[in-house]
Structures are given as structure tokens and as C-alpha cells.
Amino acid sequence: GNNTDTDDDGDGTVDSEDDLPLDDTETVDTDGDGTGNIVDTDDDADGVDDADDAFPLDSTESADNDFDGTGDNADTDDDNDGIIDLIEVINGTDPFDPDTDGDGAIDTDISLPNAGNGVINDLFPLNPNETADTDGDCPDYNLVTSGDGCGDNSDPDTDNDGVDDVDDAFPNDPTEWADTDGDGIGDNADTDADGDGVTDPVDVVESEDESSGGGSFTPSIMFLLIIAGLLGRRFRL
């Protein structure tokens, strides 16, 4: 009899652990509504059908936007872009989209000062035309609407070295702008900028000698000395 039977419905689950001890087709009723989980379409009774519920047995969660295993209600960074949801709301970016402006670059926390060089993510998350500011000339705390004219895509001198990008062989390197021999090494760092096989310190001296007539300087002195000697001899005669 059921009074002494520890498994009244004979489903293999003892009555003390069986939510429906008299139903041999069900053992669990998560939401306690009297309908076992097998036939219940909303096991946790959170209003979201199990088929659409990322957490069908958790009545406090139903979605996991970034698929990190933590429900959106408890997750402080729903899009997993490294910026907490509260900051995203303050910044005006989308806490459920890691790339708010859809330009392919992940959002950056624009509540921080302009990082300038080394920016990996999108320094202008609401401007689809700009992502980086190599020389850091865009204003701090105003990156939501700025970028045009100072962001790399619209900045005429990306590295702020005084040479416009159109004439700069190294537009992202403020220490270089020319590559005379086209070897990929800027003239400032290249020990043989003209690629003639002679290191620049020696090359520079030779160039200066040639430009100042140094190559004919010594013979000219000798010629003048000879003329002076002849004139002196004639004068003595």
C-alpha cells in the first residue's frame, strides 16, 4: 500500500524526491504548478516558453545575449565588449551590441580620456566613419560626436609629424616620413638612406666635399703654388 510504499507510482524515483509521486510519467515539476516538466511548456513559469528560454529552469533568467553562461539579468556586460552595461547606457552605446556603429571595430569606453596611440577598439563607437586617433588630437570626453577631421580616416596628418599623409611614407609613425631608397626603412633609422652601399655618415662627408668642390680643392692649391713660384722667380730675375 502507498502508506508503506516508498515509490507509489513505481517510476524508479522515491516519493520523497518525486514532485509527482502518483504519476509514473513525471518526476519533476520545477514551477510547482502541478504539471510535470516533460509536458510543461514553461517549466520555470517566467513567461518565456522553454523553447525560447536560455535558462528554462531558472525563473530569474531567460536570455544570455553574449552566450557566456551568465543570464543577462545577472551579467554586468551583456555584449561582452569589456564595458559594463551601466557605462554603455551613460555613453549612449548599445549594451547588447559590442559594435554599436557597425563599422567592424569593438566599442571603447569613451568616458575615459582619449587614449590616442595604441587604440585597438573603436574610439568613436557612434561614428561609423572613424575608429582610431593615432596622434591623439581629438578632444577628451567628446568622442561620441567627434572624429571627423581628427580621427585617422579624416585626419590629413595621422601621426602629427608635420607631413601630410599623402606625402608621408610612414603616415602612422611620427618619427619617420621619408624612405629615399624604398627599402621600407625610414631615412631617420636607415643607415644607408640612399641605398648606395655606403653608410650615411661617410656618404654625407663625401657629398659635402663634392658639393663644395672638395674633389678639385687640392689640385687647385698645387696649381696656384706653382704659378706663385714661377712669378717669384721671374720677379727675382
Accessible surface in RSA format (square Angstrom, percent):
REM  Atomic radii and reference values for relative SASA: ProtOr
REM  Chains: A
REM  Algorithm: Lee & Richards
REM  Probe-radius: 1.40
REM  Slices: 20
REM RES _ NUM      All-atoms   Total-Side   Main-Chain    Non-polar    All polar
REM                ABS   REL    ABS   REL    ABS   REL    ABS   REL    ABS   REL
RES GLY A   1    89.40 110.3   0.00   N/A  89.40 110.3  44.68 122.6  44.72 100.2
RES ASN A   2    89.39  61.6  74.05  71.6  15.35  36.9  20.61  49.6  68.78  66.5
RES ASN A   3   158.17 109.1 119.61 115.6  38.56  92.8  31.77  76.5 126.40 122.2
RES THR A   4   118.77  84.5  92.32  93.6  26.45  63.0  81.63 109.6  37.14  56.1
RES ASP A   5    64.83  45.4  51.08  50.8  13.74  32.5  14.96  35.2  49.86  49.7
RES THR A   6    97.06  69.0  89.73  91.0   7.33  17.5  70.65  94.9  26.40  39.9
RES ASP A   7    27.95  19.6  24.36  24.2   3.59   8.5  16.24  38.2  11.71  11.7
RES ASP A   8    40.73  28.5  15.45  15.4  25.27  59.8   0.10   0.2  40.63  40.5
RES ASP A   9    25.07  17.6   3.37   3.4  21.70  51.3  13.56  31.9  11.51  11.5
RES GLY A  10    60.71  74.9   0.00   N/A  60.71  74.9  28.43  78.0  32.28  72.3
RES ASP A  11    40.10  28.1   5.52   5.5  34.58  81.8  15.11  35.6  24.99  24.9
RES GLY A  12    70.93  87.5   0.00   N/A  70.93  87.5  37.46 102.8  33.47  75.0
RES THR A  13    35.58  25.3  32.06  32.5   3.53   8.4  15.98  21.5  19.60  29.6
RES VAL A  14    63.00  41.5  61.60  55.8   1.40   3.4  61.60  53.5   1.40   3.8
RES ASP A  15    35.79  25.1  26.23  26.1   9.56  22.6  22.32  52.5  13.46  13.4
RES SER A  16   108.21  91.4  61.74  82.4  46.47 107.0  58.83 125.3  49.38  69.2
RES GLU A  17   130.96  75.2 104.76  79.3  26.19  62.4  40.17  77.7  90.78  74.1
RES ASP A  18     9.01   6.3   0.00   0.0   9.01  21.3   0.54   1.3   8.47   8.5
RES ASP A  19    77.51  54.3  52.00  51.8  25.50  60.3  14.18  33.4  63.32  63.2
RES LEU A  20    33.08  18.4  30.90  22.1   2.18   5.5  33.08  23.2   0.00   0.0
RES PRO A  21    44.54  32.5  44.54  40.6   0.00   0.0  44.54  36.8   0.00   0.0
RES LEU A  22   132.52  73.8 102.29  73.2  30.23  76.0 103.54  72.7  28.98  78.0
RES ASP A  23    52.69  36.9  48.29  48.1   4.41  10.4  21.24  50.0  31.45  31.4
RES ASP A  24    92.36  64.7  71.75  71.4  20.61  48.7  11.65  27.4  80.71  80.5
RES THR A  25    93.31  66.4  78.51  79.6  14.79  35.3  76.08 102.2  17.22  26.0
RES GLU A  26     7.00   4.0   5.94   4.5   1.05   2.5   4.83   9.3   2.17   1.8
RES THR A  27    41.41  29.5  39.88  40.4   1.53   3.6  18.05  24.2  23.36  35.3
RES VAL A  28    72.35  47.6  71.38  64.6   0.97   2.3  71.38  62.0   0.97   2.6
RES ASP A  29    14.59  10.2   7.06   7.0   7.53  17.8   1.98   4.7  12.62  12.6
RES THR A  30    60.32  42.9  27.55  27.9  32.77  78.1  31.02  41.7  29.30  44.3
RES ASP A  31    39.31  27.5   4.64   4.6  34.67  82.0  13.27  31.2  26.03  26.0
RES GLY A  32    61.15  75.4   0.00   N/A  61.15  75.4  28.51  78.2  32.64  73.1
RES ASP A  33    82.09  57.5  45.40  45.2  36.69  86.8  39.07  92.0  43.02  42.9
RES GLY A  34    54.69  67.4   0.00   N/A  54.69  67.4  30.05  82.5  24.63  55.2
RES THR A  35    53.94  38.4  50.29  51.0   3.65   8.7  23.79  32.0  30.15  45.6
RES GLY A  36     2.17   2.7   0.00   N/A   2.17   2.7   0.00   0.0   2.17   4.8
RES ASN A  37    27.38  18.9  19.05  18.4   8.34  20.1  13.77  33.2  13.61  13.2
RES ILE A  38   134.24  76.4 101.91  75.9  32.33  77.9 109.19  78.6  25.05  68.0
RES VAL A  39   101.42  66.7  77.84  70.5  23.58  56.8  84.08  73.1  17.34  47.0
RES ASP A  40    19.19  13.4  11.56  11.5   7.63  18.0   2.36   5.6  16.83  16.8
RES THR A  41    98.06  69.7  90.10  91.3   7.96  19.0  70.87  95.2  27.19  41.1
RES ASP A  42    24.37  17.1  23.33  23.2   1.04   2.4  14.95  35.2   9.42   9.4
RES ASP A  43    14.16   9.9  14.16  14.1   0.00   0.0   0.00   0.0  14.16  14.1
RES ASP A  44     5.92   4.1   0.76   0.8   5.16  12.2   1.19   2.8   4.73   4.7
RES ALA A  45    65.37  60.1  36.05  55.6  29.33  66.7  39.67  55.9  25.70  68.1
RES ASP A  46    41.39  29.0   7.59   7.5  33.81  79.9  17.21  40.5  24.18  24.1
RES GLY A  47    71.74  88.5   0.00   N/A  71.74  88.5  37.41 102.7  34.33  76.9
RES VAL A  48    45.89  30.2  42.99  38.9   2.90   7.0  45.89  39.9   0.00   0.0
RES ASP A  49    77.27  54.1  73.19  72.8   4.09   9.7   8.61  20.3  68.67  68.5
RES ASP A  50    36.70  25.7  27.05  26.9   9.65  22.8  22.75  53.5  13.95  13.9
RES ALA A  51   101.65  93.5  56.50  87.2  45.15 102.7  69.52  97.9  32.13  85.1
RES ASP A  52   112.59  78.9  84.98  84.6  27.61  65.3  29.23  68.8  83.36  83.1
RES ASP A  53    11.00   7.7   0.00   0.0  11.00  26.0   1.18   2.8   9.83   9.8
RES ALA A  54    57.60  53.0  23.42  36.1  34.18  77.7  35.45  49.9  22.14  58.7
RES PHE A  55    45.37  22.7  41.46  25.7   3.91  10.2  45.37  27.5   0.00   0.0
RES PRO A  56    47.26  34.4  47.26  43.1   0.00   0.0  47.26  39.0   0.00   0.0
RES LEU A  57   109.00  60.7  88.79  63.5  20.21  50.8  89.03  62.5  19.97  53.7
RES ASP A  58    53.33  37.4  49.77  49.5   3.56   8.4  21.01  49.4  32.33  32.2
RES SER A  59    70.92  59.9  49.96  66.7  20.96  48.3  20.55  43.8  50.37  70.6
RES THR A  60    93.34  66.4  81.89  83.0  11.46  27.3  79.57 106.9  13.77  20.8
RES GLU A  61    14.82   8.5  12.69   9.6   2.13   5.1   9.92  19.2   4.90   4.0
RES SER A  62    35.04  29.6  30.47  40.7   4.57  10.5   4.00   8.5  31.05  43.5
RES ALA A  63    48.06  44.2  43.43  67.0   4.62  10.5  46.56  65.6   1.50   4.0
RES ASP A  64    18.61  13.0  10.74  10.7   7.86  18.6   4.56  10.7  14.05  14.0
RES ASN A  65    56.17  38.7  35.83  34.6  20.34  49.0  11.04  26.6  45.13  43.6
RES ASP A  66    27.91  19.5   4.54   4.5  23.37  55.3  11.61  27.3  16.30  16.3
RES PHE A  67   180.86  90.5 152.45  94.4  28.41  73.9 154.27  93.5  26.59  76.1
RES ASP A  68    70.99  49.7  34.66  34.5  36.33  85.9  30.20  71.1  40.79  40.7
RES GLY A  69    58.49  72.1   0.00   N/A  58.49  72.1  34.08  93.5  24.41  54.7
RES THR A  70    56.97  40.5  53.96  54.7   3.00   7.2  26.53  35.6  30.44  46.0
RES GLY A  71     4.40   5.4   0.00   N/A   4.40   5.4   0.00   0.0   4.40   9.9
RES ASP A  72    25.10  17.6  18.21  18.1   6.89  16.3  11.95  28.1  13.16  13.1
RES ASN A  73   119.32  82.3  81.91  79.2  37.41  90.1  27.79  66.9  91.53  88.5
RES ALA A  74    70.29  64.6  42.56  65.7  27.73  63.1  51.99  73.2  18.30  48.5
RES ASP A  75    19.08  13.4  11.10  11.0   7.98  18.9   2.08   4.9  17.00  17.0
RES THR A  76    95.70  68.1  88.51  89.7   7.19  17.1  69.21  93.0  26.49  40.0
RES ASP A  77    21.36  15.0  20.55  20.5   0.81   1.9  15.16  35.7   6.20   6.2
RES ASP A  78     7.91   5.5   7.91   7.9   0.00   0.0   0.00   0.0   7.91   7.9
RES ASP A  79     8.35   5.8   0.00   0.0   8.35  19.7   1.05   2.5   7.29   7.3
RES ASN A  80   101.05  69.7  80.88  78.2  20.17  48.6   4.20  10.1  96.86  93.6
RES ASP A  81    13.90   9.7   0.00   0.0  13.90  32.9   5.60  13.2   8.31   8.3
RES GLY A  82    71.71  88.4   0.00   N/A  71.71  88.4  37.71 103.5  34.00  76.1
RES ILE A  83     9.82   5.6   6.97   5.2   2.85   6.9   9.82   7.1   0.00   0.0
RES ILE A  84    85.21  48.5  83.54  62.2   1.66   4.0  83.54  60.2   1.66   4.5
RES ASP A  85    25.92  18.2  25.65  25.5   0.27   0.6  20.49  48.2   5.42   5.4
RES LEU A  86   118.89  66.2 112.57  80.5   6.32  15.9 116.03  81.5   2.86   7.7
RES ILE A  87    41.14  23.4  41.14  30.6   0.00   0.0  41.14  29.6   0.00   0.0
RES GLU A  88     0.00   0.0   0.00   0.0   0.00   0.0   0.00   0.0   0.00   0.0
RES VAL A  89    99.28  65.3  82.47  74.7  16.81  40.5  85.81  74.6  13.47  36.5
RES ILE A  90   120.06  68.3  89.15  66.4  30.91  74.5  95.81  69.0  24.25  65.8
RES ASN A  91    15.47  10.7   5.14   5.0  10.33  24.9   4.38  10.5  11.09  10.7
RES GLY A  92    48.03  59.2   0.00   N/A  48.03  59.2  28.73  78.8  19.30  43.2
RES THR A  93     6.53   4.6   0.39   0.4   6.13  14.6   0.87   1.2   5.66   8.6
RES ASP A  94    56.79  39.8  51.90  51.7   4.90  11.6  16.76  39.4  40.04  39.9
RES PRO A  95    24.91  18.2  24.91  22.7   0.00   0.0  24.91  20.6   0.00   0.0
RES PHE A  96   102.47  51.3  90.41  56.0  12.06  31.4  90.41  54.8  12.06  34.5
RES ASP A  97    52.25  36.6  51.27  51.0   0.99   2.3  10.92  25.7  41.34  41.2
RES PRO A  98    46.95  34.2  46.95  42.8   0.00   0.0  46.95  38.8   0.00   0.0
RES ASP A  99    23.31  16.3  21.34  21.2   1.97   4.7  14.26  33.6   9.05   9.0
RES THR A 100    39.26  27.9  16.62  16.9  22.64  54.0  16.84  22.6  22.43  33.9
RES ASP A 101    26.68  18.7   3.32   3.3  23.36  55.2  13.35  31.4  13.32  13.3
RES GLY A 102    62.05  76.5   0.00   N/A  62.05  76.5  28.21  77.4  33.84  75.8
RES ASP A 103    43.60  30.5   6.50   6.5  37.11  87.7  17.73  41.7  25.88  25.8
RES GLY A 104    70.91  87.4   0.00   N/A  70.91  87.4  37.32 102.4  33.59  75.2
RES ALA A 105    18.86  17.3  13.40  20.7   5.46  12.4  18.86  26.6   0.00   0.0
RES ILE A 106    68.74  39.1  66.97  49.9   1.78   4.3  66.97  48.2   1.78   4.8
RES ASP A 107     0.65   0.5   0.00   0.0   0.65   1.5   0.00   0.0   0.65   0.6
RES THR A 108    30.91  22.0  28.61  29.0   2.30   5.5  30.35  40.8   0.56   0.9
RES ASP A 109    31.49  22.1  27.17  27.0   4.32  10.2  10.24  24.1  21.24  21.2
RES ILE A 110     8.03   4.6   2.68   2.0   5.35  12.9   3.15   2.3   4.88  13.2
RES SER A 111    45.29  38.3  28.61  38.2  16.69  38.4  29.72  63.3  15.58  21.8
RES LEU A 112   102.83  57.3 101.61  72.7   1.22   3.1 102.05  71.7   0.78   2.1
RES PRO A 113    72.21  52.6  64.40  58.7   7.81  28.4  64.40  53.2   7.81  48.5
RES ASN A 114    24.22  16.7   3.03   2.9  21.19  51.0   3.03   7.3  21.19  20.5
RES ALA A 115    70.06  64.4  40.67  62.8  29.39  66.9  49.98  70.4  20.08  53.2
RES GLY A 116     5.41   6.7   0.00   N/A   5.41   6.7   4.55  12.5   0.86   1.9
RES ASN A 117   102.58  70.7  82.29  79.5  20.30  48.9  32.07  77.2  70.52  68.2
RES GLY A 118    70.68  87.2   0.00   N/A  70.68  87.2  43.48 119.3  27.20  60.9
RES VAL A 119    31.42  20.7   4.68   4.2  26.74  64.4  10.06   8.7  21.36  57.9
RES ILE A 120   161.75  92.0 131.71  98.1  30.05  72.4 135.99  97.9  25.76  69.9
RES ASN A 121    56.30  38.8  50.77  49.1   5.53  13.3   3.04   7.3  53.26  51.5
RES ASP A 122     0.00   0.0   0.00   0.0   0.00   0.0   0.00   0.0   0.00   0.0
RES LEU A 123     3.18   1.8   3.18   2.3   0.00   0.0   3.18   2.2   0.00   0.0
RES PHE A 124     0.00   0.0   0.00   0.0   0.00   0.0   0.00   0.0   0.00   0.0
RES PRO A 125     0.00   0.0   0.00   0.0   0.00   0.0   0.00   0.0   0.00   0.0
RES LEU A 126    62.71  34.9  38.94  27.9  23.78  59.8  40.29  28.3  22.43  60.3
RES ASN A 127    12.89   8.9  11.23  10.9   1.66   4.0   7.44  17.9   5.45   5.3
RES PRO A 128    78.79  57.4  62.97  57.4  15.83  57.5  62.97  52.0  15.83  98.4
RES ASN A 129    95.15  65.6  86.08  83.2   9.07  21.8  22.80  54.9  72.36  69.9
RES GLU A 130     1.43   0.8   1.43   1.1   0.00   0.0   0.00   0.0   1.43   1.2
RES THR A 131    42.90  30.5  42.54  43.1   0.36   0.9  19.71  26.5  23.20  35.1
RES ALA A 132    24.88  22.9  24.41  37.7   0.47   1.1  24.41  34.4   0.47   1.2
RES ASP A 133     0.19   0.1   0.00   0.0   0.19   0.4   0.02   0.0   0.17   0.2
RES THR A 134    27.92  19.9  24.76  25.1   3.16   7.5  16.98  22.8  10.94  16.5
RES ASP A 135    31.21  21.9   3.15   3.1  28.07  66.4   8.72  20.5  22.49  22.4
RES GLY A 136    32.25  39.8   0.00   N/A  32.25  39.8   7.28  20.0  24.98  55.9
RES ASP A 137    70.90  49.7  39.38  39.2  31.53  74.5  31.56  74.3  39.34  39.2
RES CYS A 138     4.75   3.6   0.00   0.0   4.75  11.2   0.01   0.0   4.75   5.1
RES PRO A 139    65.88  48.0  54.66  49.8  11.22  40.8  65.87  54.4   0.01   0.1
RES ASP A 140    71.19  49.9  53.60  53.4  17.58  41.6  13.02  30.6  58.17  58.0
RES TYR A 141   147.38  68.8 116.04  66.0  31.34  81.5  90.46  68.0  56.92  70.2
RES ASN A 142    72.02  49.7  69.08  66.8   2.94   7.1  15.75  37.9  56.27  54.4
RES LEU A 143     1.68   0.9   0.48   0.3   1.20   3.0   0.48   0.3   1.20   3.2
RES VAL A 144    50.23  33.1  46.73  42.3   3.51   8.4  46.73  40.6   3.51   9.5
RES THR A 145   111.49  79.3  82.34  83.5  29.15  69.5  74.76 100.4  36.74  55.5
RES SER A 146    18.18  15.4   9.43  12.6   8.75  20.1  18.18  38.7   0.00   0.0
RES GLY A 147     0.51   0.6   0.00   N/A   0.51   0.6   0.00   0.0   0.51   1.1
RES ASP A 148    98.95  69.3  73.93  73.6  25.02  59.2  34.01  80.0  64.95  64.8
RES GLY A 149    46.92  57.9   0.00   N/A  46.92  57.9  30.84  84.6  16.08  36.0
RES CYS A 150    19.08  14.4  18.93  21.1   0.15   0.4  13.46  34.1   5.61   6.1
RES GLY A 151     0.00   0.0   0.00   N/A   0.00   0.0   0.00   0.0   0.00   0.0
RES ASP A 152    33.55  23.5  24.16  24.0   9.39  22.2  15.80  37.2  17.75  17.7
RES ASN A 153   112.04  77.3  72.92  70.5  39.12  94.2  24.56  59.1  87.48  84.6
RES SER A 154    50.52  42.7  26.80  35.8  23.72  54.6  36.22  77.1  14.30  20.0
RES ASP A 155    12.75   8.9   6.65   6.6   6.10  14.4   0.06   0.2  12.69  12.7
RES PRO A 156    86.64  63.1  72.69  66.3  13.95  50.7  85.19  70.3   1.45   9.0
RES ASP A 157    18.37  12.9  17.67  17.6   0.69   1.6  13.07  30.8   5.30   5.3
RES THR A 158     6.86   4.9   6.86   7.0   0.00   0.0   1.73   2.3   5.13   7.8
RES ASP A 159     4.94   3.5   0.20   0.2   4.74  11.2   1.11   2.6   3.83   3.8
RES ASN A 160   102.10  70.4  82.32  79.6  19.78  47.6   3.67   8.8  98.43  95.1
RES ASP A 161    30.37  21.3   1.08   1.1  29.29  69.3  10.75  25.3  19.63  19.6
RES GLY A 162    72.36  89.2   0.00   N/A  72.36  89.2  37.93 104.1  34.43  77.1
RES VAL A 163    38.39  25.3  35.43  32.1   2.96   7.1  38.39  33.4   0.00   0.0
RES ASP A 164    70.19  49.2  66.01  65.7   4.18   9.9   6.88  16.2  63.32  63.1
RES ASP A 165    38.80  27.2  29.20  29.1   9.60  22.7  20.36  47.9  18.44  18.4
RES VAL A 166   136.92  90.1  97.92  88.6  39.00  94.0 107.04  93.0  29.88  81.0
RES ASP A 167   108.56  76.0  80.29  79.9  28.27  66.9  28.32  66.7  80.24  80.0
RES ASP A 168     8.94   6.3   0.00   0.0   8.94  21.1   0.00   0.0   8.94   8.9
RES ALA A 169    58.71  54.0  22.98  35.5  35.74  81.3  35.69  50.3  23.03  61.0
RES PHE A 170    43.72  21.9  39.83  24.7   3.89  10.1  43.72  26.5   0.00   0.0
RES PRO A 171    47.59  34.7  47.59  43.4   0.00   0.0  47.59  39.3   0.00   0.0
RES ASN A 172    98.11  67.7  82.29  79.5  15.82  38.1  26.79  64.5  71.32  68.9
RES ASP A 173    50.24  35.2  48.35  48.1   1.89   4.5  18.98  44.7  31.25  31.2
RES PRO A 174    69.63  50.7  58.19  53.0  11.44  41.6  58.19  48.0  11.44  71.1
RES THR A 175    87.97  62.6  80.34  81.4   7.64  18.2  74.66 100.3  13.32  20.1
RES GLU A 176    11.87   6.8  11.87   9.0   0.00   0.0   8.08  15.6   3.79   3.1
RES TRP A 177   103.08  41.4 100.21  48.5   2.87   6.7  74.47  39.7  28.61  46.4
RES ALA A 178    37.99  34.9  33.41  51.6   4.58  10.4  36.90  52.0   1.09   2.9
RES ASP A 179    32.25  22.6  13.53  13.5  18.71  44.3   6.12  14.4  26.12  26.1
RES THR A 180    95.87  68.2  59.90  60.7  35.97  85.7  53.04  71.2  42.84  64.8
RES ASP A 181    46.17  32.3  12.39  12.3  33.77  79.9  17.86  42.0  28.31  28.2
RES GLY A 182    60.59  74.7   0.00   N/A  60.59  74.7  27.66  75.9  32.92  73.7
RES ASP A 183    73.59  51.5  39.46  39.3  34.13  80.7  39.37  92.7  34.22  34.1
RES GLY A 184    55.29  68.2   0.00   N/A  55.29  68.2  33.16  91.0  22.12  49.6
RES ILE A 185    87.23  49.6  83.99  62.6   3.24   7.8  87.23  62.8   0.00   0.0
RES GLY A 186     4.17   5.1   0.00   N/A   4.17   5.1   0.00   0.0   4.17   9.3
RES ASP A 187    37.23  26.1  27.43  27.3   9.80  23.2  17.66  41.6  19.57  19.5
RES ASN A 188    95.96  66.2  57.29  55.4  38.67  93.1  26.12  62.9  69.84  67.5
RES ALA A 189    70.60  64.9  42.77  66.0  27.83  63.3  51.86  73.0  18.74  49.6
RES ASP A 190    14.84  10.4   7.68   7.6   7.17  16.9   1.12   2.6  13.72  13.7
RES THR A 191    96.88  68.9  90.81  92.1   6.08  14.5  68.82  92.4  28.07  42.4
RES ASP A 192    26.27  18.4  25.77  25.7   0.49   1.2  17.43  41.0   8.84   8.8
RES ALA A 193    19.72  18.1  19.72  30.4   0.00   0.0  19.72  27.8   0.00   0.0
RES ASP A 194    72.00  50.4  51.66  51.4  20.34  48.1  28.45  67.0  43.55  43.4
RES GLY A 195    47.20  58.2   0.00   N/A  47.20  58.2  14.25  39.1  32.95  73.8
RES ASP A 196    76.64  53.7  42.98  42.8  33.66  79.6  40.89  96.2  35.76  35.7
RES GLY A 197    71.51  88.2   0.00   N/A  71.51  88.2  36.96 101.4  34.56  77.4
RES VAL A 198    53.10  34.9  50.41  45.6   2.69   6.5  53.10  46.1   0.00   0.0
RES THR A 199    72.93  51.9  70.59  71.6   2.34   5.6  56.16  75.4  16.76  25.3
RES ASP A 200    29.74  20.8  29.67  29.5   0.07   0.2  19.73  46.4  10.01  10.0
RES PRO A 201    97.35  71.0  84.94  77.4  12.42  45.1  94.03  77.6   3.33  20.7
RES VAL A 202    77.23  50.8  74.07  67.1   3.15   7.6  77.23  67.1   0.00   0.0
RES ASP A 203    16.70  11.7  16.61  16.5   0.09   0.2   5.44  12.8  11.26  11.2
RES VAL A 204    75.46  49.7  73.11  66.2   2.36   5.7  75.46  65.6   0.00   0.0
RES VAL A 205    84.42  55.6  84.41  76.4   0.01   0.0  84.41  73.3   0.01   0.0
RES GLU A 206    84.23  48.4  82.70  62.6   1.53   3.6  29.36  56.8  54.87  44.8
RES SER A 207    59.67  50.4  54.74  73.1   4.93  11.3  32.08  68.3  27.58  38.6
RES GLU A 208   104.46  60.0 100.61  76.1   3.85   9.2  40.13  77.6  64.32  52.5
RES ASP A 209    70.01  49.0  69.87  69.5   0.14   0.3  13.19  31.0  56.82  56.7
RES GLU A 210   128.08  73.5 106.68  80.7  21.39  50.9  41.59  80.4  86.49  70.6
RES SER A 211   100.04  84.5  55.64  74.3  44.39 102.3  53.62 114.2  46.42  65.0
RES SER A 212    91.77  77.6  51.15  68.3  40.63  93.6  51.98 110.7  39.80  55.8
RES GLY A 213    35.47  43.7   0.00   N/A  35.47  43.7  30.21  82.9   5.27  11.8
RES GLY A 214    29.81  36.8   0.00   N/A  29.81  36.8  14.20  39.0  15.61  35.0
RES GLY A 215    69.75  86.0   0.00   N/A  69.75  86.0  44.13 121.1  25.62  57.4
RES SER A 216    67.18  56.8  64.02  85.4   3.16   7.3  42.06  89.6  25.13  35.2
RES PHE A 217   131.49  65.8 127.92  79.2   3.57   9.3 131.49  79.7   0.00   0.0
RES THR A 218    87.46  62.2  85.51  86.7   1.95   4.7  56.54  75.9  30.92  46.7
RES PRO A 219    78.81  57.4  71.67  65.3   7.13  25.9  74.43  61.4   4.38  27.2
RES SER A 220    55.12  46.6  48.49  64.7   6.63  15.3  30.85  65.7  24.28  34.0
RES ILE A 221    73.98  42.1  73.94  55.1   0.03   0.1  73.94  53.2   0.03   0.1
RES MET A 222   113.45  58.8 111.87  74.0   1.58   3.8  89.68  76.2  23.77  31.5
RES PHE A 223   123.29  61.7 120.96  74.9   2.33   6.1 122.74  74.4   0.55   1.6
RES LEU A 224   109.59  61.0 105.74  75.6   3.85   9.7 105.99  74.4   3.60   9.7
RES LEU A 225   120.16  66.9 111.12  79.5   9.04  22.7 111.59  78.4   8.57  23.1
RES ILE A 226   103.81  59.1  96.20  71.7   7.62  18.4 102.79  74.0   1.02   2.8
RES ILE A 227    66.40  37.8  66.40  49.5   0.00   0.0  66.40  47.8   0.00   0.0
RES ALA A 228    60.12  55.3  47.61  73.5  12.52  28.5  52.11  73.4   8.01  21.2
RES GLY A 229    43.51  53.7   0.00   N/A  43.51  53.7  38.67 106.1   4.84  10.8
RES LEU A 230    98.71  55.0  93.87  67.2   4.83  12.2  94.12  66.1   4.59  12.4
RES LEU A 231   106.95  59.6 103.13  73.8   3.82   9.6 103.47  72.7   3.48   9.4
RES GLY A 232    25.48  31.4   0.00   N/A  25.48  31.4  24.62  67.6   0.86   1.9
RES ARG A 233   147.67  62.0 147.45  75.2   0.22   0.5  39.35  53.8 108.31  65.6
RES ARG A 234   185.07  77.7 176.01  89.7   9.06  21.6  52.40  71.6 132.67  80.4
RES PHE A 235   181.31  90.7 155.92  96.6  25.39  66.1 163.79  99.3  17.52  50.2
RES ARG A 236   185.23  77.8 149.34  76.1  35.89  85.5  73.19 100.0 112.04  67.9
RES LEU A 237   177.95  99.1 117.84  84.3  60.12 151.1 133.80  94.0  44.15 118.8
END  Absolute sums over single chains surface
CHAIN  1 A    14333.7      10293.3       4040.5       8711.5       5622.2
END  Absolute sums over all chains
TOTAL         14333.7      10293.3       4040.5       8711.5       5622.2
